[in-house]
């Protein structure tokens, strides 16, 4: 494995030296063609661009549609109190996620590097102050790499084990609750090991697997939706006809209901975490987000309607696996399709989450904000192997402890702190990087010109002009200022209301981890002190 040097646009290359000044051959390269001195040749070892538009859309879909839609419907419905308010919250969360995703599109055009929030914070604030400037990016990397994303992976893979065990519920009924919990955790650990091997072995293998998993989960969602449509056509509307009856109006319940739904929408920024591995990012980042968010929002709304056609509010609230209960009641002998499909869905989501987090760890290591070893790339497999292994280890530690519902609240709390701060970074770069390129390329055709005019009419195209080159139209993409402001307000609401109304230790623990990151920043980054074991 070799280390990656900090550089622009992800050209993370380093000379590969062996004893005596020779250069190590790459797979398939003849040793006769190698120079005798390393100074005669610079071999590039870098992460390759393997994700096209189809894979980018599948990555976003795979990260967003995971465990949330199969667990959070009951959490959101319990706290909303009514069918009508629950559906409104799902729709509003979809709109909020779309607006947040559009701001990340602009951010990725200004900072076309992997790392998402981490890279945006570093670019926006890094040069403003010697001490405070790099601090937000370091805290972001520390929390995401060491706490937030491994926790999310643990939540998702535990849900995977729950659905794997469901077909064997009768056989496991004679076991004690402790034994059942142990079996589920062992299955989760096996699944974690398998996905770690996939991410370690090859990016191409990962792309193939995540494409398969994303298609499978959409098929499962389609089965649920089609069943709901059939029920509606046959007059099953009793539960839906209750509307907003019983709605909960307290700020605490609304905030926690939003938590449950927004957890399900989480993952819309994933494509910007791996920008350097996307083919034609100036085209595919925007397109993948524009395709994914409306698709996922529609799927979530239709799945909730399908659930509510047959399950009452108490049934959904008490069900540990809503989709499985739905399948047991409606699919008869084919009910195994739902737990199998959901297991595939959640496994794919965890696989995507680990893939993206390993890239964030790698980028932070490249910038000197993580142990140098995490910036290394496997020579033959061209994967950030040490970063992948770290994510596997941390997720394992979270699997052996924790409650899914509390982890969802904990994760959402941290996610929206960074989303809100990313909006601040966007507005800072509007001032400090006025001349930065914000162009995205679309095909020069009648449809693309109409789309450009629509963007112009809605003030999305507010950076003067588009550029037409050959058959390509470059749209200058800049979101209206009210969008980042609105996302900041939503982030403040979701972060402050639960702390004020229910000051449980989990929220203060999240703030404690942020404080720990700030403490570690002083010696490790600001003073550049590294113990010997960190540099060897």
C-alpha positions in Angstrom: 0.0 0.0 0.0 1.1 3.5 -0.7 0.2 6.9 0.9 -1.6 9.6 -0.9 -0.3 13.2 -1.0 -2.5 16.2 -0.4 -3.3 17.7 -3.8 -6.1 19.2 -5.9 -8.9 17.4 -7.6 -8.0 14.1 -5.9 -4.7 13.5 -7.8 -3.6 11.5 -4.7 -0.4 10.0 -6.1 2.9 9.1 -4.5 6.0 7.5 -5.9 6.2 3.8 -5.1 9.7 3.1 -3.8 11.3 -0.2 -3.0 14.7 -0.8 -1.4 17.5 0.1 -3.7 15.5 2.8 -5.4 13.6 0.5 -7.7 9.9 0.8 -8.5 7.3 -1.8 -7.7 5.4 -3.1 -10.8 1.7 -2.8 -11.1 -0.4 -5.9 -12.0 0.2 -6.9 -15.6 3.2 -4.6 -16.0 6.5 -6.2 -17.1 9.4 -5.7 -14.8 11.6 -5.2 -17.9 9.9 -1.9 -18.6 10.6 -0.5 -15.1 13.4 2.0 -14.5 16.3 1.2 -12.2 15.9 4.4 -10.3 12.6 5.7 -8.8 13.4 9.3 -10.0 13.2 8.1 -13.6 9.5 7.3 -13.3 6.5 8.5 -11.3 3.8 5.8 -11.0 0.4 7.0 -10.1 -1.6 5.2 -7.6 -5.0 6.7 -7.2 -8.7 5.8 -6.7 -10.3 5.3 -10.2 -13.5 6.8 -11.5 -15.7 3.8 -11.6 -19.2 5.2 -11.0 -21.3 6.4 -14.0 -24.8 7.9 -13.8 -26.6 4.6 -13.3 -24.2 3.6 -10.5 -24.4 7.1 -8.9 -28.2 7.0 -8.8 -28.0 3.5 -7.4 -25.6 4.7 -4.7 -27.9 7.5 -3.6 -31.0 5.2 -3.8 -29.0 2.5 -1.9 -28.0 4.9 0.9 -31.4 6.5 1.3 -33.6 3.4 1.0 -32.2 1.2 3.7 -33.7 0.4 7.1 -35.6 3.6 7.7 -38.6 3.0 5.6 -39.0 -0.4 7.3 -38.6 0.9 10.9 -39.3 4.6 10.9 -42.9 4.5 9.6 -43.9 3.3 13.1 -41.6 5.7 14.9 -42.9 8.7 12.9 -46.5 7.6 13.1 -46.3 7.1 16.8 -45.0 10.6 17.4 -47.2 12.3 14.7 -50.4 10.7 16.1 -52.4 10.6 12.9 -52.2 9.2 9.4 -52.6 12.6 7.7 -49.9 14.4 9.7 -47.6 11.5 9.3 -47.9 11.7 5.5 -47.4 15.5 5.5 -44.2 15.0 7.6 -42.9 12.5 5.1 -43.6 14.9 2.2 -42.1 17.9 4.0 -39.0 15.8 4.8 -38.6 14.9 1.2 -38.8 18.6 0.2 -36.2 19.5 2.9 -33.9 16.8 1.7 -34.2 17.9 -1.9 -33.3 21.5 -0.9 -30.4 20.3 1.1 -29.2 18.1 -1.8 -29.4 21.1 -4.2 -27.1 23.1 -2.0 -24.6 20.3 -2.0 -24.8 20.3 -5.8 -23.5 23.9 -5.7 -20.9 23.1 -3.1 -19.6 20.2 -5.1 -19.2 22.5 -8.1 -17.1 25.0 -6.1 -15.1 22.2 -4.3 -15.0 19.3 -6.7 -13.3 16.9 -4.3 -14.4 14.0 -2.3 -15.3 14.4 1.4 -18.6 16.4 1.2 -18.9 18.5 4.4 -15.3 17.9 5.4 -13.9 19.3 2.2 -16.4 22.1 2.2 -15.5 23.2 5.7 -11.8 23.0 4.9 -12.2 25.1 1.8 -14.6 27.7 3.3 -13.0 28.2 6.7 -9.5 26.7 6.5 -7.8 29.9 5.4 -9.8 32.3 7.5 -7.9 31.7 10.8 -4.8 29.7 11.7 -6.5 28.0 14.7 -10.2 28.2 14.2 -10.2 27.8 10.4 -9.4 24.0 10.1 -11.2 23.1 13.4 -14.7 22.5 11.9 -13.4 20.2 9.2 -11.4 18.2 11.7 -14.4 17.8 14.1 -16.5 16.8 11.1 -14.1 14.1 10.1 -13.6 12.8 13.6 -17.3 12.6 14.4 -18.3 11.1 11.0 -15.4 8.6 10.8 -15.2 7.5 14.4 -18.8 8.0 15.7 -21.6 8.9 13.3 -21.2 6.7 10.3 -20.0 3.6 12.1 -23.1 4.0 14.3 -25.3 4.3 11.2 -23.7 1.2 9.8 -24.4 -0.7 13.0 -28.1 0.4 13.0 -28.6 -0.8 9.5 -26.7 -4.1 9.8 -28.7 -4.9 13.0 -31.8 -4.3 11.0 -30.4 -6.7 8.4 -30.0 -9.4 11.0 -33.6 -8.8 12.3 -35.0 -9.5 8.8 -32.7 -12.5 8.2 -34.0 -14.0 11.4 -37.7 -13.4 10.8 -38.3 -16.5 8.6 -36.9 -18.6 11.5 -39.0 -16.9 14.2 -40.8 -20.2 15.0 -37.6 -22.1 15.5 -36.1 -19.3 17.7 -39.3 -18.9 19.8 -37.9 -21.5 22.3 -34.8 -19.5 22.9 -34.4 -16.9 25.7 -34.4 -13.2 24.7 -30.7 -13.0 25.5 -29.9 -15.9 23.2 -32.0 -14.5 20.4 -30.2 -11.2 20.7 -26.9 -13.0 20.6 -27.9 -14.8 17.4 -29.0 -11.6 15.7 -25.7 -9.9 16.7 -23.7 -12.8 15.4 -25.5 -12.6 12.0 -24.9 -8.9 11.9 -21.2 -9.4 12.6 -21.0 -11.9 9.7 -22.8 -9.5 7.4 -20.4 -6.7 8.5 -17.4 -8.9 7.7 -18.8 -9.8 4.3 -19.3 -6.2 3.2 -15.9 -5.2 4.6 -14.3 -7.8 2.3 -16.3 -6.5 -0.7 -15.1 -2.9 -0.1 -11.6 -4.1 0.6 -11.3 -6.2 -2.5 -12.4 -4.0 -5.5 -14.3 -0.9 -6.3 -15.7 -2.6 -9.5 -17.0 -5.5 -7.3 -18.6 -3.0 -5.0 -20.3 -1.2 -7.9 -21.7 -4.4 -9.3 -23.0 -5.5 -5.9 -24.6 -2.2 -5.0 -26.3 -2.0 -8.4 -27.8 -5.4 -7.7 -28.9 -4.5 -4.2 -30.5 -1.2 -5.3 -32.5 -2.9 -8.0 -33.6 -5.6 -5.5 -34.8 -3.0 -3.0 -36.8 -1.1 -5.6 -38.4 -4.3 -6.6 -39.4 -5.0 -3.0 -40.7 -1.5 -2.6 -42.7 -1.9 -5.8 -44.3 -5.1 -4.5 -45.5 -3.3 -1.4 -46.7 -0.3 -3.4 -48.6 -2.5 -6.0 -50.3 -4.4 -3.1 -51.4 -1.1 -1.6 -52.8 0.1 -5.0 -54.8 -3.1 -5.3 -56.2 -2.7 -1.8 -57.2 0.9 -2.5 -58.9 -0.1 -5.7 -60.9 -2.7 -3.7 -62.1 0.0 -1.2 -59.7 -0.5 1.7 -59.7 3.1 2.8 -60.9 3.0 6.4 -57.6 3.7 8.0 -56.7 6.5 5.6 -60.1 8.2 6.0 -59.2 9.1 9.6 -57.1 11.9 8.2 -55.6 14.1 10.9 -57.6 12.7 13.8 -55.4 12.4 16.9 -52.5 14.6 15.6 -49.8 15.4 18.1 -49.0 19.1 18.1 -46.2 19.4 20.7 -42.8 20.6 19.4 -41.1 17.6 21.0 -43.3 15.1 19.2 -43.0 17.0 15.9 -39.3 17.1 16.2 -38.9 13.4 17.0 -41.4 12.6 14.2 -39.2 14.6 11.8 -36.2 12.7 13.2 -37.7 9.4 12.2 -38.5 10.5 8.7 -35.3 12.4 8.1 -33.3 9.4 9.2 -35.0 7.5 6.3 -34.0 10.3 3.9 -30.5 10.3 5.1 -27.8 9.6 2.5 -28.7 12.2 -0.1 -25.3 13.8 0.3 -23.4 10.5 -0.2 -22.5 11.1 -3.9 -20.6 14.2 -2.9 -18.5 12.2 -0.4 -17.0 10.2 -3.4 -16.9 12.9 -6.1 -13.4 11.9 -7.2 -14.7 8.4 -8.1 -17.6 9.6 -10.2 -17.2 9.6 -14.0 -17.9 13.1 -15.4 -18.9 14.6 -12.0 -19.7 17.9 -13.8 -22.6 16.0 -15.3 -23.5 13.1 -13.1 -23.5 14.7 -9.6 -26.4 17.0 -10.4 -28.3 14.4 -12.5 -28.0 11.7 -9.9 -29.5 14.0 -7.2 -32.3 15.4 -9.5 -33.3 11.8 -10.3 -32.9 10.3 -6.8 -34.7 12.7 -4.5 -38.1 12.8 -6.3 -37.9 9.0 -6.9 -37.3 8.2 -3.2 -39.9 10.7 -2.0 -42.5 9.2 -4.2 -41.5 5.7 -3.1 -41.7 6.6 0.6 -45.1 8.3 0.3 -46.6 5.4 -1.6 -45.1 2.8 0.7 -46.6 4.6 3.8 -50.0 4.8 2.1 -49.7 1.0 1.3 -48.9 0.2 4.9 -51.8 2.3 6.2 -54.4 0.7 3.9 -54.2 -2.5 5.9 -52.5 -1.7 9.2 -54.0 0.4 12.0 -52.0 2.9 13.9 -51.6 0.7 17.0 -50.5 -2.2 14.8 -47.8 -0.1 13.0 -46.6 1.4 16.3 -46.2 -2.0 18.0 -44.7 -3.8 15.0 -40.9 -4.2 15.2 -40.8 -4.8 11.4 -43.7 -3.1 9.7 -42.9 -4.4 6.2 -42.8 -8.0 7.4 -46.1 -7.7 9.2 -47.6 -6.2 6.0 -46.2 -9.1 3.9 -47.4 -11.7 6.4 -50.9 -10.4 6.1 -51.1 -9.7 2.4 -48.7 -12.1 0.5 -49.7 -15.4 2.0 -47.2 -18.2 1.1 -45.1 -15.6 -0.7 -44.5 -13.6 2.4 -40.9 -14.6 2.6 -40.2 -12.1 -0.3 -40.5 -9.1 2.1 -38.0 -10.2 4.8 -35.5 -11.5 2.1 -35.9 -8.3 0.1 -35.5 -6.1 3.1 -32.4 -8.0 4.2 -30.9 -7.4 0.8 -31.9 -3.7 1.0 -30.4 -3.1 4.4 -27.2 -5.0 3.6 -26.8 -2.9 0.4 -27.4 0.3 2.4 -24.7 -0.6 5.0 -22.3 -1.6 2.2 -22.8 1.9 0.6 -22.4 3.7 4.0 -19.1 1.9 4.7 -17.8 2.6 1.2 -18.5 6.3 1.5 -17.2 6.6 5.1 -13.9 4.9 4.1 -13.4 7.6 1.4 -14.0 10.4 4.0 -11.5 8.8 6.3 -9.0 8.5 3.4 -9.5 12.2 2.4 -9.0 13.3 6.0 -5.8 11.2 6.2 -4.6 12.8 3.0 -5.1 16.2 4.5 -3.3 15.3 7.7 -6.4 15.2 9.9 -6.3 11.4 10.4 -3.5 8.9 11.0 -1.3 8.8 7.9 -1.9 5.1 7.3 -5.6 5.9 6.5 -4.5 7.8 3.4 -2.9 4.6 2.0 -4.2 2.9 -1.1 -3.8 -0.8 -1.8 -1.3 -1.2 -4.6 -3.1 -3.9 -6.5 -6.8 -3.4 -5.5 -6.7 0.4 -5.6 -9.0 0.7 -2.6 -8.3 2.7 0.7 -7.8 -0.6 2.5 -6.8 0.7 6.0 -9.7 3.1 6.0 -12.1 0.2 5.1 -10.7 -2.0 7.9 -11.1 0.8 10.4 -14.8 1.2 9.5 -15.3 -2.5 9.9 -13.8 -2.5 13.3 -15.7 0.6 14.6 -19.1 -0.7 13.3 -18.3 -4.0 15.1 -17.9 -2.2 18.4 -21.3 -0.4 17.9 -23.0 -3.7 17.0 -22.3 -5.3 20.3 -24.1 -2.5 22.1 -26.9 -0.1 21.6 -30.6 0.2 21.0 -31.9 1.0 17.4 -34.5 3.6 18.4 -32.0 5.6 20.6 -29.3 5.2 17.9 -31.6 6.7 15.3 -32.2 9.8 17.4 -28.5 10.0 18.2 -27.5 9.8 14.6 -30.0 12.3 13.3 -28.9 14.8 15.9 -25.3 14.8 14.7 -26.2 14.6 11.0 -28.1 17.9 11.1 -25.5 19.7 13.0 -23.1 19.2 10.1 -25.8 19.8 7.5 -26.6 23.2 9.0 -22.9 24.1 9.2 -22.5 23.2 5.5 -25.1 25.8 4.7 -23.0 28.4 6.5 -20.0 27.2 4.5 -22.0 27.7 1.3 -22.8 31.3 2.2 -19.2 32.0 3.2 -18.0 30.8 -0.2 -20.6 32.9 -1.9 -18.5 35.9 -0.5 -15.0 34.5 -0.6 -15.2 32.6 -3.9 -17.5 34.7 -6.1 -15.5 33.8 -9.2 -15.5 30.0 -8.6 -17.0 27.8 -11.3 -20.5 26.7 -10.5 -21.2 25.1 -13.9 -22.9 21.8 -14.6 -23.0 20.3 -18.1 -26.2 19.1 -19.7 -26.8 18.0 -23.3 -27.4 20.8 -25.7 -31.0 20.0 -26.9 -34.4 21.5 -26.8 -35.2 19.7 -23.5 -32.0 21.0 -21.9 -32.6 24.5 -23.1 -36.1 24.4 -21.6 -34.7 23.1 -18.4 -32.1 25.9 -18.4 -34.9 28.5 -18.9 -36.9 26.9 -16.0 -33.8 27.2 -13.7 -33.4 30.8 -14.8 -37.0 31.6 -14.1 -36.8 30.1 -10.6 -33.6 32.1 -9.9 -31.5 28.9 -9.6 -29.4 30.2 -12.4 -28.4 33.5 -10.7 -24.7 33.6 -11.7 -25.2 35.6 -14.9 -25.0 33.2 -17.8 -24.7 29.8 -19.3 -21.9 28.7 -21.5 -22.5 26.7 -24.7 -19.7 24.6 -26.0 -20.3 22.4 -29.1 -23.3 20.4 -28.2 -23.0 20.9 -24.5 -24.8 23.4 -22.3 -23.1 24.5 -19.1 -25.6 25.7 -16.6 -24.4 28.0 -13.8 -26.1 26.4 -10.8 -26.6 28.6 -7.7 -29.5 28.0 -5.4 -31.6 30.9 -4.0 -30.3 32.2 -0.7 -33.6 31.3 1.1 -32.8 27.5 0.7 -29.6 27.4 2.8 -31.2 29.7 5.3 -34.3 27.4 5.6 -32.0 24.3 6.0 -30.1 26.1 8.8 -33.4 26.9 10.6 -34.6 23.3 10.2 -31.2 22.1 11.6 -31.5 24.4 14.6 -35.1 23.2 15.2 -34.1 19.5 15.1 -31.1 20.0 17.3 -32.4 22.3 20.0 -36.0 21.2 20.6 -35.2 17.6 21.8 -32.5 19.0 24.1 -34.8 21.5 25.6 -37.9 19.3 25.9 -36.2 16.0 26.7 -32.6 16.5 28.0 -31.6 12.9 27.9 -27.9 11.8 28.1 -27.7 10.7 24.5 -27.9 14.3 23.2 -25.3 15.6 25.6 -23.1 12.6 24.8 -23.2 13.8 21.2 -22.0 17.3 22.3 -19.4 15.6 24.4 -18.0 13.8 21.3 -17.8 17.2 19.5 -15.9 18.6 22.5 -13.6 15.6 22.4 -12.9 16.3 18.8 -12.0 19.9 19.6 -9.6 18.7 22.4 -7.8 16.3 20.0 -7.5 19.0 17.4 -5.1 21.1 19.4 -2.2 18.7 19.7 -2.8 16.6 16.6 -3.6 19.2 14.0 -2.8 22.7 15.3 0.5 21.8 16.9 1.1 18.9 14.5 2.2 16.6 17.4 2.1 12.9 16.4 3.1 10.1 18.6 5.6 7.7 17.1 2.9 4.9 16.6 0.8 7.3 14.5 3.5 7.9 11.9 4.9 4.4 11.7 
